[in-house]
Amino acid sequence: MRYASHQFSDQNIDLICDKEFLIKELPLTCITAQNIELCGQVIAAACAENGDTVGLTEEQFQIGSDRLTVVVL
């Protein structure tokens, strides 16, 4: 897995994808505001204070959807 951290104003939001997407020739899925291209399935999740991966709050979802470009082929 590959984590793209610190892409949003809320530093607890992470994007997670398969780190071997180039080898597997997976299609482009999204581009972050910092121009990081992610391919294949991408999961947006948050990091809890204890380090656990958890779902996004509504506010975090809005931040992510406002700052992420989804590629539709």
N, C-alpha and C positions, 0 to 999 in steps of 0.2 A: 504494500500500500504506500501511496505517496500522500503526504499532507501538505497542503498549501495554507500556511498560517499567516496571520497578520495581513490579510487582504482587505479588511473592513475596519470601520471606525470602532466597532466592538471587537476587541482583540480575542474574545473567547470563541469567535466563529471560525471554524476550520472547514476546508474543502478536502474531501478524501477521494482518491481515485487509484486505479491500478497503475503502479509505477512502471509496468512493462507495456504501456499502451502503444509505444512506438514499435516495439517488436511484434506485438499482436496486430498492428495496423488498424487500431480502433479509430473511428471517425472523431473529428473535432466536436466537442460538446459545448464548451463555453470558454470565454476569455475573461479573466479578472480585470479589474480597473488598473492593475499594475502590469497588464499585458502578458500574464502567464496563461498559456493555452493548455487546457485540460481535455483529455479525450476519453471516450467510453463512458461508463457510468460514473457519475460524480455525486457524492453524498455531501450535503451541507449539514454540519452538526456543531454542537457547542461543547465546550470543556467546562465541567463543573469545578468548583473550588477544590474538591478532593482529587481532581485529575480524571474523573470518569467522563466518557463521551456520552452526551445526552442530546435530546432533541432541541430544536430551536424554539425560543419563545416567539410570539407574534411579532414583537418589535425586532428581534434578530432576523426573522424571516423577511421583514420589510427592508431592513438594511441590506441583506444579501440580494434580494430581488432588484433593488434599486441600483446596485453597484456591480452586477454580474451580467455580462452579455451572453445570452444563450444563442447558440448557433443551430439553426434549423436548415437541414439540407433537403 
